[in-house]
Each structure stands twice: as structure tokens, then as C-alpha cells.
Amino acid sequence: MKKGYLLPLLLLFTSAFITISAEQESIRKAQADKLTSDVPKTGTWVEQASGFATASRGISHLVTVNENAAWATAYNGLSTSTYIVEFTRTTNAGQLWTASGITGYASGWGTSMIHAVSASKAWIPVFNTTAGGGRILYTSDGGTTWNNQTTAAFAAPAGFPNIVHFWDENVGFCQGDPNGGYFELYTTTNGGTTWNRVPSANIPAPSAADEYGVVGYYSVVGNTIWFSTNKGRLFKSTDQGLNWTVTTTPIGNNQFKIQFKDQNYGIAYVPTNSTPYKTTDGGLTWTTYIPAGPFYSNHYTYVPGTPNSWVSTGAATGVSGASYSFDGGVSWVDFVGTSGTQFLGVDFYDAVTGWAGGFNTSSTVGGMRKYVGNLVPVELTSFKGMQTGNNIQLEWITATEVNNFGFEIERKISSTEVQSDWIVVGFKQGFGTTAEQKSYSFTDNIGDVSANAISYRLKQIDYDGKFAYSQVVEIDNILPLEFKLLQNYPNPFNPSTLIKYQLPDENFVSLKVYNLLGQEVKSLVNQVQKPGVHSVQLNASELASGIYIALIKVGEGKFSQSIKLNLLK
């Protein structure tokens, strides 16, 4: 065969500890105790039996219809050159998958993919492995019987159907390799009872005599369709397949997979050289990129209805597993416990409903995995902070929330002397699960804080106790609002101690140390200084034990304050 499956894919911290109220803490702990779960924050995969009687049936293509119904086609995992026409279906969320072959196609035929619009109606493109040619098979009774929709000819020897897709029970298209000098594309408005071939004038001509499409390599968003060819070209229709344009990508003479999130953003992957590309203009231009983390290439898909969640699967030696991305495929993280496990075709209906295929060991063991979780993160669209007087006002907005108990607000202070740890300074209750935008605010009093900069972050906590941190927001150049001389630390001390003071504006500063007789024993500061938090080290190694007085004077009678120093040798 000339082609086939490419198989086995903000902000402020202070020295004053401000804690969550006892009432808030008791609520949080009670919720966490009541709703404990072993499911990781991003979900897990539960094994199901795909139902195939023969072992090592691998799932080549999946389509999820709704939260209960899904269909899949299989290939022979023991001999990929031995083609089969077998499918499986569930109508009860995977509790039972019922697998079967199709009468009349037991040998000499292979499947390209499968598409379904309900638990009862589905279409499969099949190809003849010896004579060439192909067919679109259709079932309206859940796979009990299949009929050849003959008006989609795909005549031998050149005919080869790669793709079939339906928007509803009536409107659909199918795509095959060039036949008669141009790509064999059909559209239908009656469920495939009548397929009408798209005229050659509506389709760009093949770039070479050996250009062809690839089984299952396509993507649909709304009325827009894309399919790729082995010459690195991307065909596109914006009217459900009636008219087409083509773009030559930088991929070269290679087959490539494509998946689009919307009309603009998509990801392409070249299996022969393991190179991913992305587009932000609907496929007109493509750039290579290096994903961070485990991006698996057996299959990958956008999760419908999410801000930008994707899932990838892999089954090849050394690169098996399943991973997710919340940022459009830029960075990837393994689902817990999946690395090293073979995952094949994958498809999602929404953020909480999806399946991924594998290999079965019998009709009752393995071959399918159901996703349990939610791939809509608590999505922060903004997080900012601003100093107003003695307060830092924090504000953040979420676009979506799933299972969100709330946010702990953490802060960290930075100064020339101190780099503190993160501490919790407050808590804000979340909205649980919502697709609506929500706004939050929190006011942090920093009157007793001595810092050059303050950092904040949010710890988003689920009801099951799982959590994730936001980005860090930093507020620099924290300015004190009043003159103040802070108590030295340590105190008592021997022989050195640190004295801090804060200036709200530029002034001449005098800081001196006196004994109890009023005699000056040390002059620490005697100069003009800029606003901010300052510190000075007192070394009293030559002084005797006892009580001393540190006295600060600012400007011409503008401010003065003293503290007691206890030198204990």
C-alpha cells in the first residue's frame, strides 16, 4: 500500500504573620476531610474492556458522541500489515463496549477512520487492500447492519477514501485521493444517501502525480475543514467542503497530522522527523516550536469547550503515555501514572468526557481507557497588585472555575538583608464550578512591613484538597508612609545586632548610640539618605555589657525616636 497508519502519540510578604481566620480554616479543613479523593487534580484514566474477541486489537480512531456514547475502529496490533474491519461501541459511558466485524469485509479490506453523530448512526470509510478502490459504509442501527453508500464511488484502482465527517445526521463530506486527475471529494445533505462529487474547478490540482491524503489526518471547526497531504500541503474549505484552497507549508514532502482549536490556532506534527508546528492564522503560516514536557505524537487533540486544553497520547517504545496541556500545546505534563503505558487514539466530547484507546488482552480485559476528571483549569485571566497607603490591594479575575474551593493568598518579602519564605496572609472562598467570569480582591495591610519588594501568589485549592499555584506578582520599591526606628534584632545581642529604620522621604539622618550616662559611644549614620527602608549593623565588641540607647534624628527636628539595646556578653 502506498500509505497506511502511523501507529503506536502577587505579591506581598511581611514579617507580621497574618493568618486565615479560625472560621475560614475550619471550613477549609472540613471540606477537605469530607471530600477526599485519590483523583489527581487534572484527572486520571480508568481502564475499560474494548470488547474485541481477538487480543492485541489496537484502537486506531475514536469519536466521542456524548457523555455516554462513543465509537472506535481497531487495527491488528500483532500484524499491522494484516488489515481488518472491526469496530466497537459504547452507549453507557464505557461500562460495556460491544465489538464486532462487518459482514462482507472479513478480509481484504481496511478502515481509514470512523465518524458518528449518535449512538446509532455512524460512517466508516473502507479501502480494498488488493484491488484498490473504497467505500463509505453507514449504519443507522448501532452497527448491526452496514450499507455501502454507492454514490461516493471511490472507484478502483485509484479510489481511496481517507476521511468522512458529518455535522449532523444529514450534512457531511468525505475525502479521498486524486482519482481522474483531481482529489475525490464528496458532499451530502441527506446523510449520504446521495453523495455529490465536488467539481475539479473547486479544488486546487494535485502538486504531483503521487500526492495523496492520509487516513484520518484532518480537522473540523464549525464549517471549516482542513486535510493534509504527503506533499506538505494543507487543503482548506470554509463552506463544509464545497470550495477549497490550498497552502504549501514548510513541512516539505512529508505526511503530517493536524488539529485545530478554532478558526486560527492549530498544531501540526510530522511523524517522520518528530517536528511540531503551530499556526495562529488558520494554517496560512506555520512555525516550528519545541514543546516543554512530554508531547506524545501517536495522537493529540484539543479538548472542546476549554480555554486551551489539549491531550496527547503515545504508544511507541520509550515514548508511551498520556499528557495534557493548558496553554495550547506549548507545555505538557504527564497524567499521573500514565508514563510508560501505551495510549493510542484519543477523543474528547468536552472537558469531562473522553476516551483513549490501547491494546486489549481479551474481550473482557483492556483496550480502552475513560478519562475521569476535568480539563478546565481554574483559569486566571489577570492578577495584579497596587500599593495604596499602608495597604496592598490585590485583584484577580477567573474566566472559568472547576471544583474551586478557594484561594489562599501567600506573600514573601525581600530586602537587602532578608529573603523570607512564603507565608499565608489570607483566604478567599471560590465559586466551585462555573463558566462565568468571577472577580476577587484582597487587601493586605503592610504598615509593619519592612521591605524593598513584596511578592504575592495564589494557592488555588480544590474541594478534594488538590492545589496549584498562580504566577508570582511582585511589587517593587515599597515606600514607608512614616518615619520609624525599628527594634534591633537580635536583642539581647553579642556582639552585633541589626538596626532598621524607615524614611518616607529624603532627609538628613543621624543615628547614634549612647550609654545610660548620656555619653555617645557610637555614631552609625550621619548623612542624607533617600526614602525607603534602611539598616545598619552595630558591632559592640569593644563595649561592656549593659543597656544602651540608639537615637535617630531626622532633619531639623522633623523626627526623633529611641530604642533600648541590651548588650549581653
For each residue, the residues with C-beta under 8 A, 3 or more apart:
1: 4 129
2: 210 212
3: 212 214 215 230 255
4: 1 80 110 215
5: 60 75 80 215
6: 255 271
7: 58 60 75 80 298 315 344
8: 58 298 314 315 316 320 342 344
9: 257 269 296 297 298 299 300 312 313 314 315 343 346
10: 383 384 385 394 455 456 457 458 470 471 472 473 474 475
11: 385 392 394 411 454 455 456 457 472 473 474 475
12: 385 392 394 411 413 425 444 446 449 451 454 455 456 475 478
13: 410 411 412 413 414 420 422 423 425 449 451 454 455 456
14: 18 411 413 425 444 446 448 449 451 454
15: 413 418 420 448 449 450
16: 448 449
17: 423
18: 14 425 426 444 445
19: 25 424 425
20: 24 25 28 408 424 426 427
21: 24 25 427
22: 25 26
23: 26 27
24: 20 21 27 28 427 429
25: 19 20 21 22 28 29 427
26: 22 23 29 30
27: 23 24 30 31
28: 20 24 25 31 32 405 406 427 461
29: 25 26 32 33
30: 26 27 33 34
31: 27 28 34 35 405 463
32: 28 29 35 36 405 463 464 465
33: 29 30 36
34: 30 31
35: 31 32 463 464 465
36: 32 33 464 465
37: 464 465 466
38:
39: 43 44 372 373 464
40: 43 44 335 336 373 466
41: 462 464 466 467 468
42: 324 333 335 336 373 375
43: 39 40 335 371 372 373 374 375
44: 39 40 335 336 337 371 372 373
45: 322 335 337 338 343 356 369 370 371 372
46: 369 370 372
47: 358 366 368 369
48: 90 94 95 97 355 367 368 369 370
49: 97 360 362 363 364 365 366 367 368
50: 57 59 72 74 88 97 99 357 358 360 366 367 368
51: 88 96 97 98 99 360 363 367
52: 55 57 74 86 88 99 360 363 367
53: 99 363
54: 57
55: 52 78 359 360 361 362
56: 76 77 78 359 360 361
57: 50 52 54 74 75 76 77 86 99 359 360 367
58: 7 8 74 75 76 77 315 344 357 358 359
59: 50 62 72 73 74 344 345 356 357 358 367 368
60: 5 7 72 73 74 75 111 113 216 344 345 357
61: 72 73 111 112 113 114 216 345
62: 59 70 71 72 114 345 346 347 355 356 357
63: 70 71 72 114 115 116 122 347
64: 69 70 347 348 349 353 354 355
65: 69 70 71 116 117 118 119 349
66: 69 119 349 353
67: 93 349 350 352 353
68: 90 91 92 93 119
69: 64 65 66 89 90 91 116 118 119
70: 62 63 64 65 89 90 94 116 347 349 355
71: 62 63 65 87 88 89 114 116 122 143
72: 50 59 60 61 62 63 87 88 89 114 345 355 357 368
73: 59 60 61 86 87 111 113 114 124
74: 50 52 57 58 59 60 84 86 87 88 99
75: 5 7 57 58 60 80 83 84 110 111
76: 56 57 58 79 80 82 83 84
77: 56 57 58 80 359
78: 55 56 82
79: 76 82
80: 4 5 7 75 76 77
81:
82: 76 78 79
83: 75 76 108 109 110 111 129
84: 74 75 76 101 110 111
85: 101 102 105 106 109 110 111 124 126
86: 52 57 73 74 99 100 101 102 111
87: 71 72 73 74 99 100 102 111 114 122 124 143
88: 50 51 52 71 72 74 97 98 99 100 368
89: 69 70 71 72 97 98 99 119 122 142 143
90: 48 68 69 70 93 94 95 96 97 98
91: 68 69 119 142
92: 68 95 96
93: 67 68 90 370
94: 48 70 90 97 355 368 370
95: 48 90 92
96: 51 90 92
97: 48 49 50 51 88 89 90 94 367 368
98: 51 88 89 90 143
99: 50 51 52 53 57 74 86 87 88 89 363
100: 86 87 88 143
101: 84 85 86 105 106
102: 85 86 87 105 124 137 146
103: 106 145 146
104:
105: 85 101 102 108 109 126 137
106: 85 101 103
107:
108: 83 105 128 129 130
109: 83 85 105 126 127 128 129
110: 4 75 83 84 85 126 127 129
111: 60 61 73 75 83 84 85 86 87 114 124 125 126
112: 61 124 125 126 127 134 161 162 163 164 215 216
113: 60 61 73 124 125 162 163 164 215 216
114: 61 62 63 71 72 73 87 111 122 123 124
115: 63 122 123 124 164 165 166 172
116: 63 65 69 70 71 119 121 122 123
117: 65 121 122 166 168 169
118: 65 69 121 169
119: 65 66 68 69 89 91 116 142
120: 139 140 141 142
121: 116 117 118 138 139 140 169 191
122: 63 71 87 89 114 115 116 117 138 139 143
123: 114 115 116 136 137 138 139 149 164 166 172 174 192
124: 73 85 87 102 111 112 113 114 115 136 137 146 164
125: 111 112 113 134 135 136 137 161 162 163 164 174 176 215
126: 85 105 109 110 111 112 134 135 137 161
127: 109 110 112 132 133 134 154 160 161
128: 108 109 131 132 133 134 156
129: 1 83 108 109 110
130: 108
131: 128 156 157
132: 127 128 156 157 158 159 160
133: 127 128 154 155 156 157 159 160
134: 112 125 126 127 128 154 159 160 161 176
135: 125 126 148 149 150 152 154 161
136: 123 124 125 148 149 152 154 161 164 174 192 195
137: 102 105 123 124 125 126 146 147 148 149
138: 121 122 123 146 147 149 191 192
139: 120 121 122 123 142 143 144 145 146 147
140: 120 121
141: 120 144 145
142: 89 91 119 120 139
143: 71 87 89 98 100 122 139 146
144: 139 141
145: 103 139 141
146: 102 103 124 137 138 139 143
147: 137 138 139
148: 135 136 137
149: 123 135 136 137 138 152 192 193 195
150: 135 153
151: 186 192 193 194 195 196
152: 135 136 149 161 174 186 192 195
153: 150 159 184 197
154: 127 133 134 135 136 159 160 161 176 179 184
155: 133 158 159 179
156: 128 131 132 133 159
157: 131 132 133
158: 132 155 177 178 179 180
159: 132 133 134 153 154 155 156 176 177 179 184
160: 127 132 133 134 154 176 177 179 212
161: 112 125 126 127 134 135 136 152 154 164 174 175 176 184
162: 112 113 125 175 176 177 213 214 215 216 217 218 227
163: 112 113 125 173 174 175 213 215 216 217 218 227
164: 112 113 115 123 124 125 136 161 172 173 174 175
165: 115 172 173 174 218 220 225
166: 115 117 123 169 170 171 172 191
167: 171 172 220 223 240
168: 117 171
169: 117 118 121 166 191
170: 166 188 189 190 191
171: 166 167 168 187 188 189 240
172: 115 123 164 165 166 167 187 188 191 192
173: 163 164 165 185 186 187 188 225 237 240 241
174: 123 125 136 152 161 163 164 165 185 186 195
175: 161 162 163 164 183 184 185 213 218 227 241
176: 125 134 154 159 160 161 162 179 183 184 185 213
177: 158 159 160 162 183 184 212 213
178: 158 181 182 183 184 206 211 212
179: 154 155 158 159 160 176 182 183 184
180: 158 184
181: 178 200 205 206
182: 178 179 200 203 205 206
183: 175 176 177 178 179 203 206 213 235
184: 153 154 159 161 175 176 177 178 179 180 197
185: 173 174 175 176 197 198 203 241 244
186: 151 152 173 174 195 196 197 198 241
187: 171 172 173 195 196 198 240 241 242
188: 170 171 172 173 191 192 193 194 195 196
189: 170 171 194
190: 170 193 194
191: 121 138 166 169 170 172 188
192: 123 136 138 149 151 152 172 188 195
193: 149 151 188 190
194: 151 188 189 190
195: 136 149 151 152 174 186 187 188 192
196: 151 186 187 188
197: 153 184 185 186
198: 185 186 187 202 203 241 242 244
199: 202 203
200: 181 182 203 205
201:
202: 198 199 242 243 244
203: 182 183 185 198 199 200 235 244
204: 235 244 245 246
205: 181 182 200
206: 178 181 182 183 209 211
207: 211 229 231 233 248
208: 211 231
209: 206
210: 2 230
211: 178 206 207 208 229 230 231 233
212: 2 3 160 177 178 229 230
213: 162 163 175 176 177 183 217 227 228 229 230
214: 3 162 217 228 229 230 255
215: 3 4 5 112 113 125 162 163
216: 60 61 112 113 162 163
217: 162 163 213 214 227 228 255 256 257 258
218: 162 163 165 175 225 226 227 228 258
219: 225 226 258 259 260 266
220: 165 167 224 225 226 260
221: 224 260 261 262 263
222: 263
223: 167 238 239 240
224: 220 221 236 237 238 260 263 282
225: 165 173 218 219 220 236 237 240 241
226: 218 219 220 234 235 236 258 260 266 283
227: 162 163 175 213 217 218 234 235 258
228: 213 214 217 218 232 233 234 235 255 256 257 258 268
229: 207 211 212 213 214 232 233 234 235 255
230: 3 210 211 212 213 214 253 254 255
231: 207 208 211 253
232: 228 229 248 249 250 251 252 253 254 256
233: 207 211 228 229 246 247 248 249
234: 226 227 228 229 246 247 249 258 268 283
235: 183 203 204 226 227 228 229 244 245 246
236: 224 225 226 244 245 246 247 282 283
237: 173 224 225 240 241 242 243 244 245
238: 223 224 243
239: 223 242 243
240: 167 171 173 187 223 225 237
241: 173 175 185 186 187 198 225 237 244
242: 187 198 202 237 239
243: 202 237 238 239
244: 185 198 202 203 204 235 236 237 241
245: 204 235 236 237
246: 204 233 234 235 236
247: 233 234 236 283 284
248: 207 232 233
249: 232 233 234 256 268 277 283 286
250: 232 277 286 288
251: 232 254 256 268 270 275 277 286
252: 232
253: 230 231 232
254: 230 232 251 270 272 273
255: 3 6 214 217 228 229 230 270 271 272
256: 217 228 232 249 251 268 269 270 271 277
257: 9 217 228 268 269 271 297 299 300
258: 217 218 219 226 227 228 234 266 267 268 283
259: 219 266 267 300 301 302 310
260: 219 220 221 224 226 263 265 266 282 283 302
261: 221 265 266 302 308 310 328
262: 221 265
263: 221 222 224 260 282
264: 279 280 281 282
265: 260 261 262 278 279 280 308 328
266: 219 226 258 259 260 261 278 279 282 283
267: 258 259 276 277 278 300 310 328 329
268: 228 234 249 251 256 257 258 276 277 278 279 286
269: 9 256 257 275 276 277 297 300
270: 251 254 255 256 273 274 275 276 277
271: 6 255 256 257 274 297
272: 254 255
273: 254 270
274: 270 271 297
275: 251 269 270 288
276: 267 268 269 270 288 289 291 295 329
277: 249 250 251 256 267 268 269 270 286 287 288 289
278: 265 266 267 268 286 287 289 328 329
279: 264 265 266 268 282 283 284 285 286 287
280: 264 265
281: 264 284 285
282: 224 236 260 263 264 266 279
283: 226 234 236 247 249 258 260 266 279 286
284: 247 279 281
285: 279 281
286: 249 250 251 268 277 278 279 283
287: 277 278 279
288: 250 275 276 277
289: 276 277 278 330
290:
291: 276 295 325 329 330 331 332
292: 330 331 332
293: 323 325 331 332 333 334
294: 312 314 319 321 323 332 333 334 339
295: 276 291 300 312 323 325 329 332
296: 9 299 300 312 313 314 319 320 321 322 323 343
297: 9 257 269 271 274 300 312 314 319
298: 7 8 9 312 313 314 315 316 343 344 345
299: 9 257 296 312 313 344 345 346
300: 9 257 259 267 269 295 296 297 310 311 312 313 329 346
301: 259 310 311 312 346 347 348
302: 259 260 261 306 309 310
303: 306 309 310 311 348 350 351 354 375
304: 348 349 350
305: 350 351 376
306: 302 303 309 351 375 376
307: 326 376 377 379 399 400
308: 261 265 325 326 327 328
309: 302 303 306 324 325 326 351 375 376 377
310: 259 261 267 300 301 302 303 324 325 328 329
311: 300 301 303 322 323 324 325 346 348 354 356 375
312: 9 294 295 296 297 298 299 300 301 322 323 324 325 329 332 346
313: 9 296 298 299 300 321 322 343 344 345 346 356
314: 8 9 294 296 297 298 319 320 321 322 342 343
315: 7 8 9 58 298 320 342 343 344 358
316: 8 298 319 320
317: 320
318:
319: 294 296 297 314 316
320: 8 296 314 315 316 317 339 340 341 342 343
321: 294 296 313 314 334 335 338 339 340 341 343
322: 45 296 311 312 313 314 334 335 338 341 343 346 356
323: 293 294 295 296 311 312 332 333 334 335 338
324: 42 309 310 311 312 332 333 335 375
325: 291 293 295 308 309 310 311 312 328 329 330 331 332 333
326: 307 308 309 375 377 379
327: 308 330 331
328: 261 265 267 278 308 310 325
329: 267 276 278 291 295 300 310 312 325 332
330: 289 291 292 325 327
331: 291 292 293 325 327
332: 291 292 293 294 295 312 323 324 325 329
333: 42 293 294 323 324 325
334: 293 294 321 322 323 338 339
335: 40 42 43 44 45 321 322 323 324 338
336: 40 42 44
337: 44 45 341
338: 45 321 322 323 334 335 341 343
339: 294 320 321 334
340: 320 321
341: 320 321 322 337 338 358
342: 8 314 315 320 358 359
343: 9 45 296 298 313 314 315 320 321 322 338 346 356 357 358 369
344: 7 8 58 59 60 298 299 313 315 356 357 358 359
345: 59 60 61 62 72 298 299 313 356 357
346: 9 62 299 300 301 311 312 313 322 343 354 355 356 357
347: 62 63 64 70 301 354 355
348: 64 301 303 304 311 351 353 354 371 375
349: 64 65 66 67 70 304 353 354
350: 67 303 304 305 353
351: 303 305 306 309 348 374 375 376 402
352: 67 371 373 374 375
353: 64 66 67 348 349 350 371
354: 64 303 311 346 347 348 349 370 371 375
355: 48 62 64 70 72 94 346 347 368 369 370 371
356: 45 59 62 311 313 322 343 344 345 346 368 369 371
357: 50 58 59 60 62 72 343 344 345 346 367 368 369
358: 47 50 58 59 315 341 342 343 344 366 367 368 369
359: 55 56 57 58 77 342 344 366 367
360: 49 50 51 52 55 56 57 363 365 366 367 368
361: 55 56 365 366 367
362: 49 55 365 366
363: 49 51 52 53 99 360
364: 49
365: 49 360 361 362
366: 47 49 50 358 359 360 361 362
367: 48 49 50 51 52 57 59 97 357 358 359 360 361
368: 47 48 49 50 59 72 88 94 97 355 356 357 358 360
369: 45 46 47 48 343 355 356 357 358
370: 45 46 48 93 94 354 355
371: 43 44 45 348 352 353 354 355 356 375
372: 39 43 44 45 46
373: 39 40 42 43 44 352
374: 43 351 352 402 403 433
375: 42 43 303 306 309 311 324 326 348 351 352 354 371
376: 305 306 307 309 351 379 400 402 435
377: 307 309 326 400 402 468
378: 398 400 401 402 404 430 460 468
379: 307 326 376 398 399 400 401
380: 383 396 397 398 399 458 470 471
381: 397 398 399 437
382: 395 396 397
383: 10 380 394 395 396 458 470 471 473
384: 10 394 395 396 473
385: 10 11 12 392 393 394 395 456 473 475
386: 392 393 475
387: 391 392 393 446 475 478 479
388: 391 392 393
389: 481
390: 445 446 447 481
391: 387 388 443 444 445 446
392: 11 12 385 386 387 388 443 444 446 454 456 475
393: 385 386 387 388 441 442 443
394: 10 11 12 383 384 385 409 441 442 443 444 456 473
395: 382 383 384 385 439 440 441
396: 380 382 383 384 407 439 440 441 458 470
397: 380 381 382 437 438 439 440
398: 378 379 380 381 401 404 431 437 438 440
399: 307 379 380 381 437
400: 307 376 377 378 379 434 435
401: 378 379 398 404 430 431 432 433 434 438
402: 351 374 376 377 378 433
403: 374 432 433 462 463 464
404: 378 398 401 430 431 432 433 460 461 462 463
405: 28 31 32 429 430 432 461 462 463
406: 28 427 428 429 430 460 461
407: 396 427 428 430 440 458 459 460 461
408: 20 424 426 427 458 459 461
409: 394 424 425 426 427 428 442 444 456 458 459
410: 13 422 423 424 425 456 457 458 459
411: 11 12 13 14 422 423 425 444 454 455 456 457
412: 13 419 420 421 422 423 454 455 456
413: 12 13 14 15 418 420 449 450 451 453 454 455
414: 13 418 419 420 451 452 453 454 455
415: 418 419 450 451 452 453 533 535
416: 452 535
417: 498 500 535
418: 15 413 414 415 451
419: 412 414 415
420: 13 15 412 413 414 423
421: 412
422: 13 410 411 412 457
423: 13 17 410 411 412 420
424: 19 20 408 409 410 427 459
425: 12 13 14 18 19 409 410 411 444
426: 18 20 408 409 442 444
427: 20 21 24 25 28 406 407 408 409 424
428: 406 407 409 440 442
429: 24 405 406
430: 378 401 404 405 406 407 460 461
431: 398 401 404 434 438
432: 401 403 404 405 463
433: 374 401 402 403 404
434: 400 401 431 438
435: 376 400
436:
437: 381 397 398 399
438: 397 398 401 431 434
439: 395 396 397
440: 395 396 397 398 407 428
441: 393 394 395 396
442: 393 394 409 426 428
443: 391 392 393 394
444: 12 14 18 391 392 394 409 411 425 426 456
445: 18 390 391
446: 12 14 387 390 391 392 449 451 454 478
447: 390 481
448: 14 15 16
449: 12 13 14 15 16 413 446 454 478
450: 15 413 415 480 486 500 502 533
451: 12 13 14 413 414 415 418 446 454 478 533
452: 414 415 416 476 477 478 532 533
453: 413 414 415 474 475 476 477 478
454: 11 12 13 14 392 411 412 413 414 446 449 451 474 475 478
455: 10 11 12 13 411 412 413 414 472 473 474 475
456: 10 11 12 13 385 392 394 409 410 411 412 444 472 473 475
457: 10 11 410 411 422 469 470 471 472 473
458: 10 380 383 396 407 408 409 410 469 470
459: 407 408 409 410 424 467 468 469 470
460: 378 404 406 407 430 467 468 469 470
461: 28 404 405 406 407 408 430 465 466 467
462: 41 403 404 405 465 466 467
463: 31 32 35 403 404 405 432
464: 32 35 36 37 39 41 403
465: 32 35 36 37 461 462
466: 37 40 41 461 462
467: 41 459 460 461 462
468: 41 377 378 459 460
469: 457 458 459 460
470: 10 380 383 396 457 458 459 460
471: 10 380 383 457
472: 10 11 455 456 457
473: 10 11 383 384 385 394 455 456 457
474: 10 11 453 454 455
475: 10 11 12 385 386 387 392 453 454 455 456 478
476: 452 453
477: 452 453 532
478: 12 387 446 449 451 452 453 454 475 533
479: 387 504 531 532
480: 450 483 484 502 503 504 531 532 533
481: 389 390 447 504
482: 502 504
483: 480 501 502 503 504 554 558 559 561
484: 480 501 502 561
485: 499 500 501 550 552 561 562 563
486: 450 499 500 501 502 563
487: 491 563
488: 491 493 497 498 499 500 538 550 563 565
489: 497 498
490: 493 497
491: 487 488 497 565 566
492: 566 567 568
493: 488 490 496 497 540 565 566 567 568
494: 540 567 568 569
495: 539 540 541 543 567 569
496: 493 537 538 539 540 541
497: 488 489 490 491 493 537 538 540 565
498: 417 488 489 535 536 537 538
499: 485 486 488 511 524 535 536 537 538 550 563
500: 417 450 485 486 488 533 534 535
501: 483 484 485 486 509 511 533 534 535 552
502: 450 480 482 483 484 486 532 533 534
503: 480 483 506 507 509 529 530 531 532 534 554
504: 479 480 481 482 483 531
505: 531
506: 503 528 529 530 531
507: 503 528 529 554 555 558
508: 527 528 529 554 555
509: 501 503 525 526 527 528 529 534 552 553 554
510: 523 525 526 552 553 554
511: 499 501 523 524 525 526 536 550 551 552 553
512: 520 522 523 524 550 551
513: 520 521 522 523 524 538 548 549 550 551 565
514: 517 518 519 520 521 548 549 551
515: 518 519 521 546 548 549
516: 546 547 548 549
517: 514
518: 514 515
519: 514 515
520: 512 513 514 523
521: 513 514 515 543 548
522: 512 513 538 540 543
523: 510 511 512 513 520 526
524: 499 511 512 513 536 538 550
525: 509 510 511 529 534 536 552
526: 509 510 511 523
527: 508 509
528: 506 507 508 509
529: 503 506 507 508 509 525 534
530: 503 506
531: 479 480 503 504 505 506
532: 452 477 479 480 502 503
533: 415 450 451 452 478 480 500 501 502
534: 500 501 502 503 509 525 529
535: 415 416 417 498 499 500 501
536: 498 499 511 524 525
537: 496 497 498 499
538: 488 496 497 498 499 513 522 524 550 565
539: 495 496
540: 493 494 495 496 497 522 543 548 565 567
541: 495 496
542:
543: 495 521 522 540 546 548 567
544: 567 569
545: 567 568 569
546: 515 516 543 567
547: 516 564 565 566 567
548: 513 514 515 516 521 540 543 564 565 566 567
549: 513 514 515 516 562 563 564 565
550: 485 488 499 511 512 513 524 538 562 563 565
551: 511 512 513 514 560 561 562
552: 485 501 509 510 511 525 559 560 561 562
553: 509 510 511 559 560
554: 483 503 507 508 509 510 558 559 560
555: 507 508 558 559
556:
557: 560
558: 483 507 554 555
559: 483 552 553 554 555
560: 551 552 553 554 557
561: 483 484 485 551 552
562: 485 549 550 551 552
563: 485 486 487 488 499 549 550
564: 547 548 549
565: 488 491 493 497 513 538 540 547 548 549 550
566: 491 492 493 547 548
567: 492 493 494 495 540 543 544 545 546 547 548
568: 492 493 494 545
569: 494 495 544 545
